[in-house]
Amino acid sequence: MPEPVETHSPDGIDYGWVMQVTFVTTIVVGAPLVALLALFSGVSLPTWASRVSFAVRVGAIVWFITAIGVFLYARTHQTVGQ
């Protein structure tokens, strides 16, 4: 008989937790950071296309740094089988 679907035994890092925390942290920290950089960086953003491009470029860097930080935190602080 196969094991029921609702039970599992994760080995290592809970990647679902990492993705959720990365998403929330990036929105909470990244959105204000992108807005402040857009206002005070001295970069000319005259069109919506340039604003979107700026937000995507800076947001990608913020997302990547946040994801690496959350992953490293999870790797050092989470235990197997939580």
N, C-alpha and C positions, 0 to 999 in steps of 0.2 A: 504494500500500500504506500503511495507517495506521501511525503510530508505535506501537511496543510499549507496553503499559500500564505496565510496570515502570520506565520511564524518564520523567522529567519535569524541567522547568526552572523552578523557582520564581522568581517575580519579586517581590522585596521581602522582606517579613517572613514567616517560617515560623510560621503561625498554629497549627499542631499543636504546635510546641515551646512557644509562648506558653501554650496551654491546659494542656499537661502541667505546665509549671513553675508556673503559677498554681495548679493543683490541689494539687500536692505542697507548695508553699510555704504555701498557706492551711491545709492540714491540720497541717503541722509548727508553724507560728507561730500560726495562728488558734485551734486547739483549746485550747492552754494559755492563750491570752489570754482566750478566752470563759470558761474555768473560773475564772481568777483574778478576772475582773470579776464573775462570779456570786458568788464568795466574799466579795470585799472592796468591792463597790460600794455596799452598804447597801440594795440593792433586795430587797424581800421576794419570795421565790419559794416559796410554800407548796405549790403543786400541780404535778403534772407538766406540765399544760397551760401554766402560767406559765413553767416552766423551758424548755420547748420554744420558746415564743414568744420568750423572752429570747435563747436560743441562735440562733434564726433571724434575729432583728433584728440582733444584734451580728455574727453570722457573715456576713450579707449585706454589711455595711459593710466588714468585713475582706476579704471576697472582692473587692469592687469596688476597694478601694484597692490590693490586691495585683495584680489584673489590670491596672490602669492602670500601676502601677510596672513590671511585667514587660513590658508592651507598649512602654513608653517605652524600657526597656533594650534590647529587641530592635530597636527602630527605630534606635537610635543605635549599636549594637554589632555587629549582624549585617550581613553583606555579601550581595549578590545572588549566588545560585548556590552556596551552601554545601552 
